Amino acid sequence: MQYRQLGRSGLRVSALTMGTATFGGAGVFSVWGDTDVAGAKRQIDMCLDAGVNLLDTANVYSAGLSEEIVGKAIEGRRDQLLLSTKVRMPMGDGPNDAGLSRQHIRTQVEASLRRLGVEHIDIYHVHEWDGQTPLEETLETLDSLVREGKVRYLGVSNYTGWQLMKALAVSDAHGYQRFVSNQIYYSLESRDAEYEQVPLSVDQGLGVLVWSPLAGGLLSGKYRRGLATAEGRHVSDWDEPPVRNEEKLYDTIEVLVKVADGHGVSAAQVALAYLLTRPAVSSLVIGARKDSQLADNLAAADLVLGAEEIEQLDAVSAPELIYPHWHQARTAADRFSPADLALHRSARTT
């Protein structure tokens, strides 16, 4: 297992992170999985044996049940693992039971610490944007949690480019702790993050943690053009992530399968190995309902793709250049920075 620096922080995380949204199975999260404590312990054992050192959860996953299961499953081995959890989503019906206010953050961090059975959270992510709470209030509250020792590092998830840059500017202006990680949706099914989130992460020194790197299972290889699939999240009512271009998806899967066959591995392993070559990516959050799926995903850490294979995957999945990117490609390519090249890789000379 490779260990990568999380942005400009001193923290090193494994290239693969164990995601725990499949733990619990309460409410809408039953579509993802219903792993119990025994199953969680077994899967965590598999991850530790493979060298994984980061577990990612969220207070909203199964209304706190995922955190409870994680807490029970890591008893006696907390020192072997880094823990990430999140705050922002609704945790009740009250007017202050959602968002990034001081009230909600303070209430939820205590609840997460209690459910996880730990004294501190290693990476605390804001799970989504809150446009109605002043950033100064949110960021001052997060900064105080770090200074109190309840949280060690701060992360952000699902922000647009301008929202994240504004948050970083506010932190810098007030001397608050900065976000060190940016957890985003990023996959061969949709590389939208290359427009803003990935270049910004390169420029501002945030480590990218990727959620749903297999596009909710779409890139596992079981979804093929013209073939019916009997099981999986995308034969249910769950539509995250949404598929905007089905033909492009199937074209991408065909290349994935071709590359996978050449290595004698699964399409899922190729999809994961591809993302590990992308700029600023620190770790991929993988989760699985079945132990066999988890074992297959973990093997991606050892897969090395050739330059030609990466170029084939690049070409078939490339996002369209929306404005102003198409204009810059024509008129500014002579002065592209490493951040620009996160999207405009065809301009690279190496």
N, C-alpha and C positions, 0 to 999 in steps of 0.2 A: 504494500500500500504506500502510495506517495502522500507526503504531508506538505501542504501548501500554506504559505503565509496568508492570513486573512486580511487582505488589503494592506494598509500601512501599519496595522497593529503588530504587536509581537506574538500574537496567538497563531499557532499552527494547527490546522484542521486537516483531517483525512480527505482525500479526493472524493470519497463517497461518504455521505451522511445518511444515517438511518432516519427515515421519516416515520412518524407514528400516527398519522391520520387514520390508519386502519385499525388502531386500537380502540376497542369499546363498541363501536357500531351502533351508537344511539342516534335516533332521529334520522336526519338526512344523510348522516355519515355511514349508515348501514350499507349504502351503495359501495363505499370504499372497502369495507371489511368489518369484521367483528372479532378481532383477535383479543383473547382473554389474557389473564396474567401468565398462565403457564405458556401460552403461545408466545407472549412477549418475551419472557425469559429465554425461551429457546431461540428466538430470532436475534435477540441481543447477544446471546452466546455466539451465534454464527457471525455477527458483525464484529465482535471483539476478536474472534479468531482470525478474521480477515484483516484486522488492523484498523477498523473504523473507530474513531475516537469522539464523534459528535452525534448526538441524538437531537432531533428537532420535533417539537410538538407545538401546541397552541392551546390556550385556555378554552377556545371555542370548540375544539375537536370533541365531539360527543358530549358537549356541555360540561367539560371538565373531567370526564371519565378517562380520556386518553392520558391526561397528566397523572391521574390517580394510579393508573395501570403502570405507567412509566416509573412512578415513585416506588411501587411495590416490586417491580421487576429489577430495579437497580440496587435494592437494599444490599449492603455489604460490599458494593463495588463502585460507589460514587466517585472514588478517586481515579477510576479508570476512564471516566467519561466526561465530556463537556456537554452541557445541557443548553438547548435553545428553546425558548417559548415566546409567546406573542400576546399582545394586548391591542384591542380596538373594537372588535366585533361585539354584538349584543350578548350579554350574559344574564339578561333578565328583561322584564317588561317596564321597569322604572325609567324615568326621564334621564337618570344619570348612569344607566346600566350599559352604556355604549360610548364610544368616542375616545378622545385622547385628552380629556380634561384632567387636572390634578386629582380630582375626586375619583374618577374612574381608574386611572392608572394606579393610584395608591391602594385602592381597594383590591384591584385585581392582582397586583404583584404579591400582596400578602396571601391571597387565595391560592395563587400558583405555587408559592413557596410551601404552603401548607399541604397542598395536594401532592406535590413532588417529594415532600419530606426532606427538603434540603435547606441549607442556610443561605445559599446564594444561587443566582442564575448566571450562567457564563455569558450568554448572549441573549439580550432581551430585545425583541423586534416589535416595532409598531407595525401592525398587521395591514393597515390600510390608511389612506388619507382621511383626515378630519378637517374639512374646510370651514368649520364653524368655531373651532377652538384656536385661539392665538398660538402661533408656533412658539412664542416666548414661554407661554405657560407649559406647553408640552415638553419642550426641550429643557427648561429649568427643572421640571419634575424628574425627568430622566437623568439629568446630570446629578441631582441630589441622591438618586438611588445608587449611582456609581460611587459617590463620595461616602455614602453610608455603608457600602460593602454588600448591599443586597443584590447588586448587578455588577458584572465585571466589564462587559462590553455592550455597546448599543448597535442595533441593526434596524433596517427599514425594509418594508416590503410593499410592492404594488404602487409606488409613487410614480408620477410622470417625471420627466426630466426637469421641468421648471419647478415642480413642487420639491423635489429632492435638492436641487441647487439652492432654492430659497432656504430650506431647512439648514443646509450646511453653512450658508452665509449668516444666518441668525446665530448658529452655534459659534461660529468664528467671531462674530461681533461681540458676543457676551462672554466668551471664554468657556463655553459649555463643552462637555464631552461630545465629540463628533460621532456620527454613525461610522462604523468600520465595515459593515457588511450590507449588501443590497440583495435581498431575496426576491427573485423575479421568475416569472414564467418565461422559459426559453427552450425551444426545441427545434428539431428539423421540420416539424409541422408548421411552426410559426416563429420566424426570426425577427418579429416586430421590435424586440428589445434592442436590436442593433441600431435603430434610428436614434435613440436617446439614452436609454438606461445603461447600455454597455459602454458606449463612448464616455459618458459622464463618469462611470465607475473607473475607467482607465485614467481619466484626467484627474479625478479627485481622490484616487487611491482607495476605493472601496473594493472589498472582495465580493465577487458575485457568488451567491448561493442559488442554485437553480431548483425551483420546484416544478414538479411534473415534467421531468426531462424526457419522458416517453409519451408526452401528450395524453396523459390519462390512459395509457395502454395502446393508443393508436399505432405507435411505432414498435410494438412488440413483435410484429410479423404475422399475427393471427388475423389482422384485418387486411384483406386483399381485394383488389378490383374484381367484381363479379362473383365473389364467394360469400356465402352467408356465414355468419358467426353466431354460435349458439349461446355464448356467454360473454361477459365483460361489461364494463361500465357503459360503453357506448351502444349497447343494445337496451339500455335502461333509459330512464327519463333524465339522467344526469348529462348535462351538455357542457361541462367545463373540462378542458377548453373548447370553445366553439370552433367548428370547422367552416371556414369561409370559402375555401377552394378545394373541393373534394377531388377533382382530377389532379391537381398539383400534389395533393397528399398521396394519392396512389402512385403517381410518377416517382415521388420521393421514396415510397416504400419499395418500389421495384429496384431502385438503385441500392437501397439498404440491404435488401435480400441478396442481391448479386454480390455485394461486397462481403456480406456475412458468409455466404457459401464459399467464397474464396478463402476465408480464414477457418471455415469449419465451426463457426460460432453462430449465435442467435442474432437476429436483426436488432434486438434490444441492446445487446452488447455493443454493436457498432454505433447505434444512436447515442449511447452514453459516451463511448470513446471519442466520438466526434466532438461533443460538447467540451470534453476535457482539453481539447486543443484550442479553445476559443480564448480571446483576450480577457483578462481579469477574472476568469472563472476559478474560484477557489475550491468549490465542492458541489456535487450533485446530490440532491435529496432524493433518496430512493426508498420506496415502501412497497410492500407486497402482501397480498392476502394469503399466499401460499409460500411455504418454505422453499419450494423448488424455484419459484420466481425470484425470491430473494437471493438464493445461491447463484442463479444465472446472472443477475444484475451485479453481484459482487465480483464476478469474474471479469467484468468490464475494466476493472482497475489495471489488469495486466495486458489488455489488448492495445497494440500499437498499430495505428493505421498509416499506410504509406501516403506520400504527398499526392500522388495521382488519385488515390481513393478519396482523400479529403477534398480535392478539387472537384471530383464528380459529385460528391454530396453537396458541396458549395453551390455548384451550378444548378442542380435540380431544385434546390430549396431556396434559392436566393430571393430575398424580398424585393419588390418593386421599389425603385427610387422615387419616393414622394418628394415634393418640394419642401425645403430648398436643396435637398440632396442631389437631385438630378442636375440642378444648375451648378452646384459646386463641383460635381464630377466633371463637368465640361470646362469650368473656368478656374477652379482652385486646386486641382489635383497636384500641381507642381509644389504646393506648400502644405500638403496634408500632414497632420501630426499622427502619432501613434493612436490617439483617441479617434481621429477621423477614420483611420484604417480599420477600426473595428467593424465598420460598415463597408468601406470602400476597399475591400481586400484586393480587388483586381489591380489596384494601383501600386501594390507592393512590389518592390524590386528584389525582395528576398523571400 
